[in-house]
Amino acid sequence: MSIQLNGKPHPLTSSITLSGLLDSLGLGGKPVVAELNGQPVLPRKFPTTPIQPGDNLEIITLAAGG
C-alpha cells in the first residue's frame, strides 16, 4: 500500500489517519498545511481523516524567522 507524499511514492504498512502519518514523519504537533487529493484539510480534522492507498497528499511545514 502506498500514497503519493509531496509528489513521491511513500509506502504505508497499515491503515492510518493524517495525524498518525504526521506523527510518523516527526511532524506531529508542528504547524503544517495539508492537502489531500487536491482538497485542504483543516488541522482539527487531522485525527479523523483516513489516508487511503493511492491518495495524493501534500504537506507543507510552516516556519517563522527573521
PDB file with SEQRES, HELIX, SHEET and CRYST1 records, atoms N, CA, C and O in Angstrom:
SEQRES   1 A   66  MET SER ILE GLN LEU ASN GLY LYS PRO HIS PRO LEU THR          
SEQRES   2 A   66  SER SER ILE THR LEU SER GLY LEU LEU ASP SER LEU GLY          
SEQRES   3 A   66  LEU GLY GLY LYS PRO VAL VAL ALA GLU LEU ASN GLY GLN          
SEQRES   4 A   66  PRO VAL LEU PRO ARG LYS PHE PRO THR THR PRO ILE GLN          
SEQRES   5 A   66  PRO GLY ASP ASN LEU GLU ILE ILE THR LEU ALA ALA GLY          
SEQRES   6 A   66  GLY                                                          
HELIX    1 AA1 LEU A   18  SER A   24  1                                   7    
HELIX    2 AA2 PRO A   43  THR A   48  5                                   6    
SHEET    1 AA1 5 LYS A   8  PRO A  11  0                                        
SHEET    2 AA1 5 SER A   2  LEU A   5 -1                                        
SHEET    3 AA1 5 ASN A  56  THR A  61  1                                        
SHEET    4 AA1 5 VAL A  32  LEU A  36 -1                                        
SHEET    5 AA1 5 GLN A  39  VAL A  41 -1                                        
CRYST1    1.000    1.000    1.000  90.00  90.00  90.00 P 1           1          
ATOM      1  N   MET A   1       0.860  -1.170   0.000  1.00  0.00           N  
ATOM      2  CA  MET A   1       0.000   0.000   0.000  1.00  0.00           C  
ATOM      3  C   MET A   1       0.901   1.226   0.000  1.00  0.00           C  
ATOM      4  O   MET A   1       1.852   1.308   0.777  1.00  0.00           O  
ATOM      5  N   SER A   2       0.597   2.171  -0.871  1.00  0.00           N  
ATOM      6  CA  SER A   2       1.402   3.392  -0.905  1.00  0.00           C  
ATOM      7  C   SER A   2       0.539   4.580  -1.306  1.00  0.00           C  
ATOM      8  O   SER A   2      -0.551   4.434  -1.860  1.00  0.00           O  
ATOM      9  N   ILE A   3       1.070   5.758  -1.005  1.00  0.00           N  
ATOM     10  CA  ILE A   3       0.443   7.025  -1.372  1.00  0.00           C  
ATOM     11  C   ILE A   3       1.500   7.873  -2.073  1.00  0.00           C  
ATOM     12  O   ILE A   3       2.679   7.522  -2.106  1.00  0.00           O  
ATOM     13  N   GLN A   4       1.060   8.978  -2.624  1.00  0.00           N  
ATOM     14  CA  GLN A   4       1.981   9.987  -3.129  1.00  0.00           C  
ATOM     15  C   GLN A   4       2.089  11.057  -2.054  1.00  0.00           C  
ATOM     16  O   GLN A   4       1.092  11.688  -1.703  1.00  0.00           O  
ATOM     17  N   LEU A   5       3.285  11.263  -1.532  1.00  0.00           N  
ATOM     18  CA  LEU A   5       3.520  12.265  -0.492  1.00  0.00           C  
ATOM     19  C   LEU A   5       4.460  13.317  -1.051  1.00  0.00           C  
ATOM     20  O   LEU A   5       5.630  13.044  -1.320  1.00  0.00           O  
ATOM     21  N   ASN A   6       3.942  14.508  -1.219  1.00  0.00           N  
ATOM     22  CA  ASN A   6       4.716  15.608  -1.806  1.00  0.00           C  
ATOM     23  C   ASN A   6       5.346  15.196  -3.132  1.00  0.00           C  
ATOM     24  O   ASN A   6       6.502  15.511  -3.418  1.00  0.00           O  
ATOM     25  N   GLY A   7       4.547  14.473  -3.943  1.00  0.00           N  
ATOM     26  CA  GLY A   7       4.970  14.107  -5.286  1.00  0.00           C  
ATOM     27  C   GLY A   7       5.840  12.870  -5.400  1.00  0.00           C  
ATOM     28  O   GLY A   7       6.279  12.526  -6.497  1.00  0.00           O  
ATOM     29  N   LYS A   8       6.101  12.187  -4.274  1.00  0.00           N  
ATOM     30  CA  LYS A   8       6.944  10.992  -4.299  1.00  0.00           C  
ATOM     31  C   LYS A   8       6.194   9.826  -3.675  1.00  0.00           C  
ATOM     32  O   LYS A   8       5.390  10.029  -2.765  1.00  0.00           O  
ATOM     33  N   PRO A   9       6.443   8.607  -4.147  1.00  0.00           N  
ATOM     34  CA  PRO A   9       5.804   7.446  -3.534  1.00  0.00           C  
ATOM     35  C   PRO A   9       6.218   7.299  -2.071  1.00  0.00           C  
ATOM     36  O   PRO A   9       7.384   7.477  -1.720  1.00  0.00           O  
ATOM     37  N   HIS A  10       5.245   6.972  -1.229  1.00  0.00           N  
ATOM     38  CA  HIS A  10       5.514   6.766   0.193  1.00  0.00           C  
ATOM     39  C   HIS A  10       4.764   5.515   0.637  1.00  0.00           C  
ATOM     40  O   HIS A  10       3.536   5.476   0.566  1.00  0.00           O  
ATOM     41  N   PRO A  11       5.492   4.486   1.096  1.00  0.00           N  
ATOM     42  CA  PRO A  11       4.820   3.246   1.498  1.00  0.00           C  
ATOM     43  C   PRO A  11       4.100   3.404   2.833  1.00  0.00           C  
ATOM     44  O   PRO A  11       4.543   4.145   3.710  1.00  0.00           O  
ATOM     45  N   LEU A  12       2.988   2.699   2.967  1.00  0.00           N  
ATOM     46  CA  LEU A  12       2.260   2.607   4.229  1.00  0.00           C  
ATOM     47  C   LEU A  12       2.109   1.129   4.550  1.00  0.00           C  
ATOM     48  O   LEU A  12       1.807   0.325   3.668  1.00  0.00           O  
ATOM     49  N   THR A  13       2.316   0.774   5.797  1.00  0.00           N  
ATOM     50  CA  THR A  13       2.217  -0.625   6.189  1.00  0.00           C  
ATOM     51  C   THR A  13       0.839  -0.994   6.715  1.00  0.00           C  
ATOM     52  O   THR A  13       0.494  -2.173   6.794  1.00  0.00           O  
ATOM     53  N   SER A  14       0.039   0.028   7.079  1.00  0.00           N  
ATOM     54  CA  SER A  14      -1.304  -0.240   7.598  1.00  0.00           C  
ATOM     55  C   SER A  14      -2.162   1.004   7.428  1.00  0.00           C  
ATOM     56  O   SER A  14      -1.683   2.060   7.017  1.00  0.00           O  
ATOM     57  N   SER A  15      -3.443   0.854   7.755  1.00  0.00           N  
ATOM     58  CA  SER A  15      -4.346   1.999   7.715  1.00  0.00           C  
ATOM     59  C   SER A  15      -3.872   3.026   8.733  1.00  0.00           C  
ATOM     60  O   SER A  15      -3.379   2.676   9.806  1.00  0.00           O  
ATOM     61  N   ILE A  16      -4.030   4.303   8.379  1.00  0.00           N  
ATOM     62  CA  ILE A  16      -3.520   5.363   9.244  1.00  0.00           C  
ATOM     63  C   ILE A  16      -4.339   6.622   9.015  1.00  0.00           C  
ATOM     64  O   ILE A  16      -4.906   6.817   7.940  1.00  0.00           O  
ATOM     65  N   THR A  17      -4.397   7.462  10.015  1.00  0.00           N  
ATOM     66  CA  THR A  17      -5.039   8.769   9.870  1.00  0.00           C  
ATOM     67  C   THR A  17      -3.968   9.792   9.502  1.00  0.00           C  
ATOM     68  O   THR A  17      -2.771   9.512   9.572  1.00  0.00           O  
ATOM     69  N   LEU A  18      -4.412  10.955   9.118  1.00  0.00           N  
ATOM     70  CA  LEU A  18      -3.468  12.021   8.792  1.00  0.00           C  
ATOM     71  C   LEU A  18      -2.619  12.360  10.015  1.00  0.00           C  
ATOM     72  O   LEU A  18      -1.414  12.575   9.885  1.00  0.00           O  
ATOM     73  N   SER A  19      -3.227  12.412  11.202  1.00  0.00           N  
ATOM     74  CA  SER A  19      -2.448  12.671  12.427  1.00  0.00           C  
ATOM     75  C   SER A  19      -1.392  11.601  12.645  1.00  0.00           C  
ATOM     76  O   SER A  19      -0.248  11.911  12.980  1.00  0.00           O  
ATOM     77  N   GLY A  20      -1.770  10.343  12.456  1.00  0.00           N  
ATOM     78  CA  GLY A  20      -0.817   9.254  12.630  1.00  0.00           C  
ATOM     79  C   GLY A  20       0.342   9.353  11.660  1.00  0.00           C  
ATOM     80  O   GLY A  20       1.490   9.104  12.027  1.00  0.00           O  
ATOM     81  N   LEU A  21       0.045   9.715  10.426  1.00  0.00           N  
ATOM     82  CA  LEU A  21       1.104   9.868   9.432  1.00  0.00           C  
ATOM     83  C   LEU A  21       2.028  11.017   9.807  1.00  0.00           C  
ATOM     84  O   LEU A  21       3.250  10.889   9.725  1.00  0.00           O  
ATOM     85  N   LEU A  22       1.446  12.141  10.218  1.00  0.00           N  
ATOM     86  CA  LEU A  22       2.267  13.280  10.634  1.00  0.00           C  
ATOM     87  C   LEU A  22       3.171  12.897  11.803  1.00  0.00           C  
ATOM     88  O   LEU A  22       4.345  13.267  11.829  1.00  0.00           O  
ATOM     89  N   ASP A  23       2.628  12.159  12.768  1.00  0.00           N  
ATOM     90  CA  ASP A  23       3.440  11.692  13.893  1.00  0.00           C  
ATOM     91  C   ASP A  23       4.595  10.829  13.406  1.00  0.00           C  
ATOM     92  O   ASP A  23       5.724  10.991  13.868  1.00  0.00           O  
ATOM     93  N   SER A  24       4.326   9.910  12.476  1.00  0.00           N  
ATOM     94  CA  SER A  24       5.370   9.016  11.979  1.00  0.00           C  
ATOM     95  C   SER A  24       6.450   9.761  11.197  1.00  0.00           C  
ATOM     96  O   SER A  24       7.580   9.288  11.079  1.00  0.00           O  
ATOM     97  N   LEU A  25       6.093  10.918  10.671  1.00  0.00           N  
ATOM     98  CA  LEU A  25       7.055  11.742   9.929  1.00  0.00           C  
ATOM     99  C   LEU A  25       7.779  12.740  10.829  1.00  0.00           C  
ATOM    100  O   LEU A  25       8.617  13.509  10.358  1.00  0.00           O  
ATOM    101  N   GLY A  26       7.456  12.730  12.124  1.00  0.00           N  
ATOM    102  CA  GLY A  26       8.070  13.680  13.056  1.00  0.00           C  
ATOM    103  C   GLY A  26       7.454  15.063  12.989  1.00  0.00           C  
ATOM    104  O   GLY A  26       8.055  16.036  13.444  1.00  0.00           O  
ATOM    105  N   LEU A  27       6.256  15.157  12.422  1.00  0.00           N  
ATOM    106  CA  LEU A  27       5.607  16.453  12.264  1.00  0.00           C  
ATOM    107  C   LEU A  27       4.401  16.640  13.190  1.00  0.00           C  
ATOM    108  O   LEU A  27       3.721  17.664  13.125  1.00  0.00           O  
ATOM    109  N   GLY A  28       4.139  15.663  14.042  1.00  0.00           N  
ATOM    110  CA  GLY A  28       3.001  15.756  14.943  1.00  0.00           C  
ATOM    111  C   GLY A  28       3.121  16.969  15.860  1.00  0.00           C  
ATOM    112  O   GLY A  28       4.158  17.178  16.491  1.00  0.00           O  
ATOM    113  N   GLY A  29       2.064  17.760  15.931  1.00  0.00           N  
ATOM    114  CA  GLY A  29       2.061  18.937  16.786  1.00  0.00           C  
ATOM    115  C   GLY A  29       2.737  20.159  16.201  1.00  0.00           C  
ATOM    116  O   GLY A  29       2.714  21.231  16.807  1.00  0.00           O  
ATOM    117  N   LYS A  30       3.338  20.013  15.035  1.00  0.00           N  
ATOM    118  CA  LYS A  30       4.002  21.152  14.391  1.00  0.00           C  
ATOM    119  C   LYS A  30       3.024  21.822  13.425  1.00  0.00           C  
ATOM    120  O   LYS A  30       2.103  21.182  12.918  1.00  0.00           O  
ATOM    121  N   PRO A  31       3.232  23.110  13.177  1.00  0.00           N  
ATOM    122  CA  PRO A  31       2.320  23.794  12.249  1.00  0.00           C  
ATOM    123  C   PRO A  31       2.551  23.338  10.806  1.00  0.00           C  
ATOM    124  O   PRO A  31       3.624  23.544  10.239  1.00  0.00           O  
ATOM    125  N   VAL A  32       1.526  22.717  10.230  1.00  0.00           N  
ATOM    126  CA  VAL A  32       1.600  22.263   8.846  1.00  0.00           C  
ATOM    127  C   VAL A  32       0.297  22.594   8.135  1.00  0.00           C  
ATOM    128  O   VAL A  32      -0.745  22.791   8.759  1.00  0.00           O  
ATOM    129  N   VAL A  33       0.385  22.647   6.832  1.00  0.00           N  
ATOM    130  CA  VAL A  33      -0.780  22.767   5.963  1.00  0.00           C  
ATOM    131  C   VAL A  33      -0.837  21.463   5.178  1.00  0.00           C  
ATOM    132  O   VAL A  33       0.176  21.000   4.654  1.00  0.00           O  
ATOM    133  N   ALA A  34      -2.032  20.873   5.099  1.00  0.00           N  
ATOM    134  CA  ALA A  34      -2.174  19.603   4.399  1.00  0.00           C  
ATOM    135  C   ALA A  34      -3.263  19.697   3.333  1.00  0.00           C  
ATOM    136  O   ALA A  34      -4.309  20.313   3.534  1.00  0.00           O  
ATOM    137  N   GLU A  35      -2.984  19.071   2.204  1.00  0.00           N  
ATOM    138  CA  GLU A  35      -3.941  18.982   1.103  1.00  0.00           C  
ATOM    139  C   GLU A  35      -4.021  17.521   0.693  1.00  0.00           C  
ATOM    140  O   GLU A  35      -3.015  16.922   0.311  1.00  0.00           O  
ATOM    141  N   LEU A  36      -5.212  16.951   0.770  1.00  0.00           N  
ATOM    142  CA  LEU A  36      -5.425  15.550   0.448  1.00  0.00           C  
ATOM    143  C   LEU A  36      -6.270  15.458  -0.812  1.00  0.00           C  
ATOM    144  O   LEU A  36      -7.413  15.913  -0.839  1.00  0.00           O  
ATOM    145  N   ASN A  37      -5.698  14.868  -1.854  1.00  0.00           N  
ATOM    146  CA  ASN A  37      -6.384  14.718  -3.142  1.00  0.00           C  
ATOM    147  C   ASN A  37      -6.942  16.043  -3.650  1.00  0.00           C  
ATOM    148  O   ASN A  37      -8.065  16.113  -4.150  1.00  0.00           O  
ATOM    149  N   GLY A  38      -6.130  17.093  -3.510  1.00  0.00           N  
ATOM    150  CA  GLY A  38      -6.498  18.405  -4.036  1.00  0.00           C  
ATOM    151  C   GLY A  38      -7.406  19.227  -3.149  1.00  0.00           C  
ATOM    152  O   GLY A  38      -7.801  20.330  -3.528  1.00  0.00           O  
ATOM    153  N   GLN A  39      -7.752  18.708  -1.956  1.00  0.00           N  
ATOM    154  CA  GLN A  39      -8.643  19.428  -1.049  1.00  0.00           C  
ATOM    155  C   GLN A  39      -7.911  19.736   0.253  1.00  0.00           C  
ATOM    156  O   GLN A  39      -7.260  18.858   0.819  1.00  0.00           O  
ATOM    157  N   PRO A  40      -8.013  20.992   0.740  1.00  0.00           N  
ATOM    158  CA  PRO A  40      -7.369  21.310   2.017  1.00  0.00           C  
ATOM    159  C   PRO A  40      -8.027  20.549   3.161  1.00  0.00           C  
ATOM    160  O   PRO A  40      -9.228  20.283   3.138  1.00  0.00           O  
ATOM    161  N   VAL A  41      -7.224  20.205   4.158  1.00  0.00           N  
ATOM    162  CA  VAL A  41      -7.720  19.529   5.356  1.00  0.00           C  
ATOM    163  C   VAL A  41      -7.442  20.439   6.546  1.00  0.00           C  
ATOM    164  O   VAL A  41      -6.301  20.839   6.779  1.00  0.00           O  
ATOM    165  N   LEU A  42      -8.485  20.759   7.291  1.00  0.00           N  
ATOM    166  CA  LEU A  42      -8.322  21.597   8.476  1.00  0.00           C  
ATOM    167  C   LEU A  42      -7.601  20.808   9.569  1.00  0.00           C  
ATOM    168  O   LEU A  42      -7.834  19.608   9.716  1.00  0.00           O  
ATOM    169  N   PRO A  43      -6.732  21.464  10.333  1.00  0.00           N  
ATOM    170  CA  PRO A  43      -5.997  20.757  11.390  1.00  0.00           C  
ATOM    171  C   PRO A  43      -6.902  20.001  12.367  1.00  0.00           C  
ATOM    172  O   PRO A  43      -6.521  18.933  12.847  1.00  0.00           O  
ATOM    173  N   ARG A  44      -8.067  20.521  12.663  1.00  0.00           N  
ATOM    174  CA  ARG A  44      -8.963  19.826  13.599  1.00  0.00           C  
ATOM    175  C   ARG A  44      -9.487  18.512  13.019  1.00  0.00           C  
ATOM    176  O   ARG A  44      -9.992  17.666  13.757  1.00  0.00           O  
ATOM    177  N   LYS A  45      -9.368  18.337  11.694  1.00  0.00           N  
ATOM    178  CA  LYS A  45      -9.812  17.113  11.026  1.00  0.00           C  
ATOM    179  C   LYS A  45      -8.690  16.082  10.863  1.00  0.00           C  
ATOM    180  O   LYS A  45      -8.958  14.954  10.450  1.00  0.00           O  
ATOM    181  N   PHE A  46      -7.445  16.443  11.178  1.00  0.00           N  
ATOM    182  CA  PHE A  46      -6.321  15.523  11.009  1.00  0.00           C  
ATOM    183  C   PHE A  46      -6.554  14.183  11.723  1.00  0.00           C  
ATOM    184  O   PHE A  46      -6.284  13.135  11.136  1.00  0.00           O  
ATOM    185  N   PRO A  47      -7.055  14.184  12.991  1.00  0.00           N  
ATOM    186  CA  PRO A  47      -7.210  12.904  13.695  1.00  0.00           C  
ATOM    187  C   PRO A  47      -8.275  11.980  13.092  1.00  0.00           C  
ATOM    188  O   PRO A  47      -8.243  10.773  13.328  1.00  0.00           O  
ATOM    189  N   THR A  48      -9.204  12.525  12.328  1.00  0.00           N  
ATOM    190  CA  THR A  48     -10.290  11.699  11.783  1.00  0.00           C  
ATOM    191  C   THR A  48     -10.219  11.531  10.270  1.00  0.00           C  
ATOM    192  O   THR A  48     -11.126  10.956   9.668  1.00  0.00           O  
ATOM    193  N   THR A  49      -9.161  12.022   9.658  1.00  0.00           N  
ATOM    194  CA  THR A  49      -9.008  11.912   8.204  1.00  0.00           C  
ATOM    195  C   THR A  49      -8.184  10.681   7.865  1.00  0.00           C  
ATOM    196  O   THR A  49      -6.981  10.649   8.124  1.00  0.00           O  
ATOM    197  N   PRO A  50      -8.829   9.651   7.278  1.00  0.00           N  
ATOM    198  CA  PRO A  50      -8.077   8.444   6.927  1.00  0.00           C  
ATOM    199  C   PRO A  50      -7.247   8.659   5.665  1.00  0.00           C  
ATOM    200  O   PRO A  50      -7.649   9.376   4.748  1.00  0.00           O  
ATOM    201  N   ILE A  51      -6.095   8.027   5.644  1.00  0.00           N  
ATOM    202  CA  ILE A  51      -5.239   8.024   4.454  1.00  0.00           C  
ATOM    203  C   ILE A  51      -5.451   6.670   3.775  1.00  0.00           C  
ATOM    204  O   ILE A  51      -5.302   5.620   4.401  1.00  0.00           O  
ATOM    205  N   GLN A  52      -5.799   6.707   2.492  1.00  0.00           N  
ATOM    206  CA  GLN A  52      -6.122   5.505   1.727  1.00  0.00           C  
ATOM    207  C   GLN A  52      -5.043   5.236   0.676  1.00  0.00           C  
ATOM    208  O   GLN A  52      -4.379   6.166   0.219  1.00  0.00           O  
ATOM    209  N   PRO A  53      -4.865   3.970   0.292  1.00  0.00           N  
ATOM    210  CA  PRO A  53      -3.917   3.664  -0.787  1.00  0.00           C  
ATOM    211  C   PRO A  53      -4.251   4.488  -2.032  1.00  0.00           C  
ATOM    212  O   PRO A  53      -5.415   4.618  -2.411  1.00  0.00           O  
ATOM    213  N   GLY A  54      -3.227   5.032  -2.651  1.00  0.00           N  
ATOM    214  CA  GLY A  54      -3.410   5.820  -3.860  1.00  0.00           C  
ATOM    215  C   GLY A  54      -3.689   7.290  -3.620  1.00  0.00           C  
ATOM    216  O   GLY A  54      -3.740   8.066  -4.574  1.00  0.00           O  
ATOM    217  N   ASP A  55      -3.874   7.699  -2.353  1.00  0.00           N  
ATOM    218  CA  ASP A  55      -4.113   9.109  -2.065  1.00  0.00           C  
ATOM    219  C   ASP A  55      -2.910   9.949  -2.460  1.00  0.00           C  
ATOM    220  O   ASP A  55      -1.772   9.479  -2.468  1.00  0.00           O  
ATOM    221  N   ASN A  56      -3.190  11.196  -2.784  1.00  0.00           N  
ATOM    222  CA  ASN A  56      -2.154  12.172  -3.100  1.00  0.00           C  
ATOM    223  C   ASN A  56      -2.173  13.210  -1.982  1.00  0.00           C  
ATOM    224  O   ASN A  56      -3.147  13.948  -1.835  1.00  0.00           O  
ATOM    225  N   LEU A  57      -1.100  13.268  -1.196  1.00  0.00           N  
ATOM    226  CA  LEU A  57      -1.030  14.142  -0.035  1.00  0.00           C  
ATOM    227  C   LEU A  57       0.117  15.121  -0.181  1.00  0.00           C  
ATOM    228  O   LEU A  57       1.248  14.739  -0.481  1.00  0.00           O  
ATOM    229  N   GLU A  58      -0.187  16.370   0.032  1.00  0.00           N  
ATOM    230  CA  GLU A  58       0.830  17.414   0.064  1.00  0.00           C  
ATOM    231  C   GLU A  58       0.880  17.973   1.480  1.00  0.00           C  
ATOM    232  O   GLU A  58      -0.151  18.348   2.038  1.00  0.00           O  
ATOM    233  N   ILE A  59       2.065  18.029   2.057  1.00  0.00           N  
ATOM    234  CA  ILE A  59       2.247  18.577   3.392  1.00  0.00           C  
ATOM    235  C   ILE A  59       3.283  19.685   3.300  1.00  0.00           C  
ATOM    236  O   ILE A  59       4.383  19.492   2.782  1.00  0.00           O  
ATOM    237  N   ILE A  60       2.912  20.831   3.807  1.00  0.00           N  
ATOM    238  CA  ILE A  60       3.817  21.983   3.824  1.00  0.00           C  
ATOM    239  C   ILE A  60       4.047  22.369   5.277  1.00  0.00           C  
ATOM    240  O   ILE A  60       3.095  22.610   6.020  1.00  0.00           O  
ATOM    241  N   THR A  61       5.303  22.427   5.678  1.00  0.00           N  
ATOM    242  CA  THR A  61       5.622  22.855   7.034  1.00  0.00           C  
ATOM    243  C   THR A  61       5.757  24.376   7.063  1.00  0.00           C  
ATOM    244  O   THR A  61       6.221  24.998   6.108  1.00  0.00           O  
ATOM    245  N   LEU A  62       5.345  24.943   8.167  1.00  0.00           N  
ATOM    246  CA  LEU A  62       5.411  26.390   8.332  1.00  0.00           C  
ATOM    247  C   LEU A  62       6.567  26.723   9.261  1.00  0.00           C  
ATOM    248  O   LEU A  62       6.802  26.039  10.257  1.00  0.00           O  
ATOM    249  N   ALA A  63       7.276  27.773   8.919  1.00  0.00           N  
ATOM    250  CA  ALA A  63       8.395  28.201   9.745  1.00  0.00           C  
ATOM    251  C   ALA A  63       8.372  29.722   9.873  1.00  0.00           C  
ATOM    252  O   ALA A  63       8.021  30.435   8.933  1.00  0.00           O  
ATOM    253  N   ALA A  64       8.745  30.189  11.026  1.00  0.00           N  
ATOM    254  CA  ALA A  64       8.825  31.632  11.253  1.00  0.00           C  
ATOM    255  C   ALA A  64      10.296  31.980  11.465  1.00  0.00           C  
ATOM    256  O   ALA A  64      11.088  31.155  11.921  1.00  0.00           O  
ATOM    257  N   GLY A  65      10.625  33.158  11.142  1.00  0.00           N  
ATOM    258  CA  GLY A  65      12.002  33.565  11.336  1.00  0.00           C  
ATOM    259  C   GLY A  65      12.216  34.987  10.835  1.00  0.00           C  
ATOM    260  O   GLY A  65      11.304  35.653  10.347  1.00  0.00           O  
ATOM    261  N   GLY A  66      13.395  35.393  10.972  1.00  0.00           N  
ATOM    262  CA  GLY A  66      13.648  36.765  10.552  1.00  0.00           C  
ATOM    263  C   GLY A  66      14.956  36.898   9.861  1.00  0.00           C  
ATOM    264  O   GLY A  66      15.323  37.995   9.441  1.00  0.00           O  
TER     265      GLY A  66                                                      
END                                                                             
